[in-house]
Amino acid sequence: MSMSNRARRMAAHHMRHRADAQLNLIPLIDILTVMVAFLLVYSTEVEVIQNAKGIEIPQSIAQVAPKQSVVVMITRDDLFVQGERIASVADMRTGSGLVAALRDALKRPLLVGKEMSERDIAQREITIMADKSLPYDVIKRVMLTCTDADYGKVSLAVIQKEKPVVAGQFKPG
């Protein structure tokens, strides 16, 4: 059984062009370079606070983003400073006044650093992430302890709430 002329021509064409078939990586590298540059520029805007699965953060309509700070996290069961478990919420519900374990953790030299003037204390920031189901008494004790441990600015982490559209604000064109 012999090949038709058309089949022979196609086979010769494929043999001729097979040597030239190679992947051109230049456009791919260009795209990746643009993506890396884009991510580097825009990733500086975002502050990442490690969120535990156990916390639902309340919402807020405030516009100002918090600056870098020490993070205190309160789940339904435990209290963490920079991701390290310090105390349980059950222990904090009993008793009143400052949370001793939290105060000790916040006074550690690693977090505090050098001796500070009053102006430095006023500038020190701490962010509290608390589950929205926690009683106010627990959060209040944690905030009091943070203030007592020389943190001048105490922030409560919240999620930016979507603003409702005011009637009449947008007119169909």
N, C-alpha and C positions, 0 to 999 in steps of 0.2 A: 504494500500500500504506500503510494508516494504522496508527499506533501503537495498541497496546492500552491500556486504562486503566491497567493495572499498570505498563507501561513508561513511560507519561507521568508517573505519580506518582513513580516512581523517579528519572527524569531531573530533575523539579522538586526532589526531595529533595536530589540531588547538587549541583544548582546553588546551592541555599540554603546548604548546609554547606561548600561549597568555600572560601569566604572566611574561615571560622573555622579552617581546618586550618593550624596552624603548629607548629613544633617547640618544645616546652617545655624550655629549657636549665637551669632551676633545679635539678631533681633531679641532673642530670649534674654541675653545678658543685659541689653538695653532696658528691657521692661523691668527686670529685677532691680537694676540700679535705680530706676525712677521710683519703684515701690519702696526700696530701702530708704531713699532720701525722704520720701513722703512720710514714712513711719517715724523716722528720726525727728522730723520737724514737728509732727503733731502729737507724738507720744509725750512730749514734755508738758503738755497742757493737763494731762490726766494724773490725778493722785490716786494711787491704789492703796486701799486699806484692806488688809486681809479680812475677809468676812467669813466667819464660821457658819456652818450650815444651821446652827442652832439660833441664829439671830434674825429677827425681822426688824428692820430699821424703820422708825416713823418718818413721815414725809414733812417737807418744809417748802416754803416759797421764797426763802432767802436767796439772794443772788451771789453773795461773796463766798468763794471757796476757801476752806481752811488751809493754813500753811503747814509745813512739816511739823509734826509734834509726836509726843509719846502717845501710844494708843492703849487705852484701857477698855477691855471688852467684857461685857456682862451678858452671858447667855441666860437661859432660864434656870440653869443649875450651877454655873461656875463663874468666877471672876478671873480674868487673865490680864497681865501687863505684858505688852509686846509679845503676845502669844504664849506666855508662860503662866500656868495655872497657879493662882495665889490663894484663893479661898472659895468656899461654896456659898451659894446664895442662901441656903438654909441657915448657915451660921450667921450670915449678915442680917437675916430677918429678926433673929433674937438679939437682944441687947440694943444699946443706943450709943450715940457719939461716933467717934472715929473708928474706921476699920484698921485695926493695928497691923494686920498682915500686909495690907495695901500700903500703909504709910511706910513700913519697913522697906518694901520693894521699891517705892518711889524715891526713898532717901539713899538708895545704893549709889556708890561713887560713879558707877558706869553711866547711870542716867543723869546724875547731878553734875559731875565734873568738878571744876574748881569752886572755891568760895565765891559767892555772888553778892553783888550790891543789890539794893532795893530795886534799882532800875532794871537789872538783869532779871530779877524775879518777876517783875511786872511783864517782861517780854516772853517768859517761858510759857510754852503752850502744851496743853494736854487735850486729847480728843477722847471722849467717852462714847463707846458704841454700846447701847443697851437695847435689849429686846423690848419691843413696845408693850408687852404684856406684864412687865415687871412693875411691882408697886413703887410709887413715888418715893416712899421712905428709904428704900434700898439705894435708889439713884441719888437721893439727897445726901445720904451718908457717904457715898463714894465721892461726890462733888466736894463735900466738906473736907474729906481726907486729902483730896488733891490740892485744895487751897492751903490746907495746913502744911502740906509737904512742899511749900514754896512754888506752886505753879500759879502764875498770875492770871493766865487766860485759860479758862476751862470751856471747851466746846462740846456740844452734844451732836454726834453724827446723825444726820438725817438724809433722806433721799429727796432730791428736788421734785416737788409736786408739779404735775402738769397744770398749767393755768387754764381755767375755763374761758371759752370765747364769749366776750360780752356781746349781747344782742345789739345789732346795728353797727358793730365795729367793722365788719367786712361787708361791703356792698357788692353784689354780683355785677360784673361789668357788662 
